[in-house]
Amino acid sequence: MRLSLRQLEIFLAVAETGSTTAAGARLPLSQSATSAALAELEHGLGVPLFDRLGKRLLLNETGRALLGPARTLLDDAAQIEHRFGGARDGVPLPARVRLGASTTIGNYLMPPRMAECLARWPSMDVSLRIGNTRQIVEAVLRLEVDAGVIEGPCHEGELEVLPWRDDPLLLLAGASHPLAGRRQVPASVLRAQRWLLREAGSGTGESVEQALLPHLGGFDERLQLGSTEAIKQGAVAGLGITCLSASTVHDQLALGHLVALSTTLPALSRPLYRIRHRGRPWSDSLKRLLALQS
């Protein structure tokens, strides 16, 4: 065999950092050892993988084509090493589950689910990465996680995107807001309010706007905030009204700090999605964690 897993690991590090110096620092290896390994890989394959622009290395078409297979091989090798290399008394360890979740799912929906699964299957080995939808999509593409659950749509051709569950949405205001005590607030009044919304790249922000725009047609005034917690605290303080997942506001509703608005709009919800590289199976552990049917 003319290539090794170590060469592929170095290739990916160079592709992601843009130089052999930065890749060597990540691995860690000396710059000369990193350059030598990359040269051996290119020689073994018989093709260059990068265009050299000064000290920068940019993937060429061949290098881009190698990214997916290289990540898959390294991920499979890591799973084998984890499961069989650490076997105890000849019994393989349970498969490791690396899940990525966009912010609302990761902070509010997955922790109770993880606790339930670990109570039933104590040997399950689970790690959870949280980021916005774009960050989780990129982590799945790079095989840094086995699968992702996200709040916004995903159109990456390399990924399989499947429905996971529906998430109810609530229109909310602080208890002292003028709309808090009104019944059947019409869409025209809602549109005229200051809306507290998530930033660009947030699955929550995108899905909330998709749910609201058919009814409101737009927002007269919007204020973007970088987290669900900031939006909740802004609404409590009277900064504006918002629309959030019901799972994120149980405590504020129970304390009376937030009020679910009574409006003429129909009940709102958004779809949540699960994503994974095409052709890669959903392991039993992932199915348990996400409560999927076989």
BELVEN-V66638 format. One line per field, one symbol per residue. ss: DSSP state (@ for helix, = for strand, . for the rest). phi: phi as a letter, one per 20 degrees, with the letter a starting at -180 (. if undefined). psi: psi as a letter, one per 30 degrees, with the letter a starting at -180 (. if undefined). A space follows every 50 residues. Layout:
ss = ???
phi = ???
psi = ???
This chain:
ss = ....@@@@@@@@@@@@@..@@@@@@@@...@@@@@@@@@@@@@@@....= ===..====.@@@@@@@@@@@@@@@@@@@@@@@@@..=..=....===== ==@@@@@@@@@@@@@@@@@@....=======.@@@@@@@@@.....==== ........================..........=.@@@@@..=====.. ..@@@@@@@@@@@@@@....=====..@@@@@@@@@....=====@@@.@ @@@@@..===..=....==========......@@@@@@.....
phi = .eccffffffgffffednbffffffffebfffffffffffffffenbfdc eecmeeddgefffffegfgffffffffffffffdfdgdlmdfffffdddd bfgfffecefgffffffffecfefdcccddafgfffgffffelfcfaccc edfccfffdedcfdaecfdcecbfgefgefeedlffffffffeedecffg nefgfffffffegfeemqcfbccecebffffffffgfnfrdbccggfecg ffffenfdcffeceffgdbcedcdcagfnefefgfffffeleef
psi = kglleeeeeeeeeeeffglfeeeeeeeklleeeeeeeeeeeeeefgkkfl kjjbfkjkkaeeeeffeeeeeeeeeeeeeeeeeefgkkhgkkllkkjjkk kleeeefeeeeeeeeeefeeiffkjkkkkkaleeeeeeeeeggflellkl fllkgkffkkjkkdlkjkkkklllfgkffeflkhkleeeeeflkkjlllk fkeeeeeeeeeeefeffakekkjklgleeeeeeeeefgfallklkfffge eeeefgelkkkjlfllkklkkklkklkkfkljleeeeeeghkk.
